Amino acid sequence: MSPLPVDVITDILLRLPAKSLLRFKSVCKLWYDTIDSPDFIKRHVEKFNLHMIFANPVVYMCDFDTFDNPTNLDYPFKNLEDGGVYVVGSSRGLLCFSMHCYPYTIFLYNPTTQSHKTLPFLPLMSTFYYPRGHVYLGFGYDPVSEDYKCVKIFLRKSDAEVGSFKSQVMVYSLREDTWKRGAHDVPYYFYGHFGYSVMLHGIMHWSIEGDHRVPLPMVGFNLFDETFSSVSLPNYHTDICVRAHIGVVDDCLCVMLNHYCYCEVWVMKEYGEATSWTKLCRVGKRDHFDDLRPISFSKSQKELFVILFLVNVASLDLETLEITNVEPPGFKRLWSAHVCLENLLVFRDVKDVDMGTQQLRNRSIKMRKLLMAKTERLLRIHATRIRANLEQLLPSSEES
């Protein structure tokens, strides 16, 4: 019997889950080359095999919808004592992590293939230091250039003139593996609400607010041409306690307007069209501190997974409008959650990338050396003073 044509084998393999395909790469060279090819990886990602990523605070991957079968992911720096890492964002099966503390190492991680890549070190510019400076980080996929990109925005109000500010936009390209200065600086100063961003149609979005905590139009950053834009919010009843949390639901931009006692859920049916904002529901909040932030619809479209901001992950029943905490087996509380596709991409430079840890060690060694040098200087000063005091005492002792 003649072997199957390559296109038939490819079509069969595309129907299989990533876990099986990773094993089948060892069957033969043809299968390895097929599964490992960029075209196959791209087509397989588009099959939308979903998983859920959650942190507690260690990051796990589990079944979508049910949160069952949690798998402890083996990502870099997970056991780092000095602050740990957090998930910046999820895009087409890749996660972007960043360290909480210096040296703020950023790395990409594929939970499907358990491989990772550390981004080149990008220091915080001295002109944008805290507390007056703000740094916003985002990660996403540019469908035009078919490239994963990370964006780091530096903003700082200027002391020289009221209303003036300094800005710098840095963009990392996975394909080029380098940071470059963005084509455009930030057109106006903004304060990002909690700093997180969401991706839709190759555009990164930040929810922002004004001086009086009133939500303002979202800031958009196009990953392809690196231009800024604004996306208007739906018309809502003005309330000083309104907080706008954004997300992407069913390939639509979603915003949850959190009032004191209730929350309104809106979706933008046609991106960029302000008139297409549609209110899905209005739900009463269990507690006025429970800000709701959208994650994703369930497979049945009858539930909406949300983050009870800074508290837990929950499910909102769109029929009964009841909110129920999500508790995977063995876990009582989730800190955050992200939708993640299966992606067969394997980072080729899978080496020991504990660069961030090494930099921390080097910094500790440098600090210890500085401390020892300072101690030695103090000891010399004290020794000189003691010697001078003894010299003053010795003549008087001889006279007596």
Secondary structure, 3 states (H helix, E strand, C coil): CCCCCHHHHHHHHHCCCHHHHHHHCCCCHHHHHHHHCHHHHHHHHCCCCEEEEEECCCEEEEECCCCCCCEECCCCCCCCCCCCEEEEEEECCEEEEEECCCCCCEEEEECCCCEEEECCCCCCCHHHCCCCEEEEEEEEEECCCCEEEEEEEEEEECCCCCCCEEEEEEEEECCCCEEEECCCCCCCCCCEEEEEEEEECCEEEEEEECCCCCEEEEEEEECCCCCEEEECCCCCCCCCCCEEEEEEECCEEEEEEECCCEEEEEEECCCCCHHHEEEEEEEECCCCCCCEEEEEECCCCCEEEEEECCCEEEEEECCCCCEEECCCCCCCCCCEEEEEECCCCCCCCCCCCCHHHHHHHHHHHHHHHHHHHHHHHHHHHHHHHHHHHHHHHHHHHHHC
